[in-house]
Amino acid sequence: MTGEWGKDLSRNFPPSVILRREKGTQTHDHNPPSIFRPFAAGGHFHPFWIELRGNITRARCLDEGTIVSSWKETDDVPPKCPACGGLLRPDVVWFGEAMPEEEMQQAVAASTHCDLFFSIGTSTVVYPAAALPMEALRSGATVVEINPRPTPLTPRAHFALAGAAGVVLPELAKALKIPPDF
């Protein structure tokens, strides 16, 4: 039997997305919600996704730091790594933990070289990720915010679309005639 960390929880963690001039780098600050899955080839995310805060649908071994996709179902809470017996945890960055350095550097570089930056469903108050849309603005990118409530970014964004990402993004994709296999 395969254990999974809350498969459907991923839709509750919307991303900030950066679209880049060079081969479509896409950065996101949380886990890609299910509304992005149609845009991923073969059900897999674009190879240039940068997951700043990990991915709630994966587990990580505390001892080895490796990603674990399956483990033996037992009564152990939390579950144990099948390779070393260490404890497993969701592969995410919790508040108070450091952001992964390499991914953060990649995200800053993408933010300063993008043409279009989407900030989707984020408060834009938790740093260092909250600085990314500001980096994009300083570098001349068009910034689009999609959020149900105003944020500190709202008055600075070129476009602020009020609403839940799960409602606004499908409508935006439909209006822009973006094919499901994009």
Secondary structure, DSSP 8 states (H G I E B T S, - for coil): ----S-GGGGGGS--EEEEETTTT-EEESS---GGGGGGSGGGS--TTEEETTEEEEEEEETTT--EE------S-SS-B-TTT--BEEEEE--TTS---HHHHHHHHHHHHSEEEEEEES--S-STTTTHHHHHHHHTT-EEEEEESS--TTTTTSSEEEES-HHHHHHHHHHHTT--TT-
